[in-house]
Amino acid sequence: MAAKVRKQFLLDPELLRKAREYLRAKTDTETVERALKAVAIDDELYALQADIAREGVEIVDVYGRLEK
């Protein structure tokens, strides 16, 4: 596991509450970490999809993400 860093953020408490419920996280820190991981994973998947598309494999992009 990578080293942890301390940060301070001003967050919308209602948005944080909703994210925490959606992610079923136990703490605010867990909520933020899981949300950041989801974004990072989404970016990796986008890059893989773009690589596959460049190879000539047809991908049906139902979410419109390959238009980036």
C-alpha positions in Angstrom: 0.0 0.0 0.0 1.3 3.5 -0.8 2.1 5.9 1.9 -0.8 8.1 3.1 -0.9 11.8 3.0 -2.9 14.2 5.1 -5.1 16.6 3.1 -7.9 19.0 4.1 -11.0 19.5 1.8 -14.1 21.5 2.1 -16.8 19.1 0.8 -20.5 19.3 0.4 -21.8 17.3 3.4 -24.9 16.1 1.6 -22.9 14.9 -1.4 -20.5 13.1 0.9 -23.4 11.5 2.8 -24.9 10.3 -0.5 -21.6 8.9 -1.8 -21.0 7.2 1.6 -24.4 5.5 1.4 -24.0 4.5 -2.2 -20.5 3.0 -1.6 -21.6 1.5 1.7 -18.4 3.0 3.2 -17.9 3.1 7.0 -16.0 6.4 7.1 -15.6 9.6 5.1 -12.0 8.7 4.3 -13.1 5.3 3.0 -15.7 7.1 0.9 -13.2 9.5 -0.7 -10.6 6.7 -1.3 -13.1 4.4 -3.0 -14.5 7.2 -5.2 -10.9 8.2 -6.2 -10.1 4.5 -7.0 -13.2 4.3 -9.1 -12.2 7.3 -11.2 -8.7 5.9 -11.6 -10.0 2.5 -12.7 -12.4 4.2 -15.1 -9.5 6.0 -16.7 -7.5 2.8 -17.1 -10.5 1.1 -18.7 -11.0 4.0 -21.1 -7.3 3.7 -22.2 -7.6 0.0 -22.7 -10.8 0.4 -24.8 -9.1 3.1 -26.9 -6.1 0.7 -27.5 -8.5 -2.1 -28.5 -10.4 0.3 -30.9 -7.1 1.3 -32.5 -6.4 -2.3 -33.2 -9.5 -2.4 -35.4 -11.8 -4.3 -33.0 -15.2 -2.8 -33.2 -16.6 -1.7 -29.8 -20.2 -0.6 -29.3 -19.8 2.4 -27.0 -23.2 2.6 -25.4 -22.1 5.2 -22.8 -20.3 7.6 -25.3 -17.0 7.4 -23.4 -14.8 6.8 -26.5 -15.7 10.2 -27.9 -13.3 11.8 -25.3 
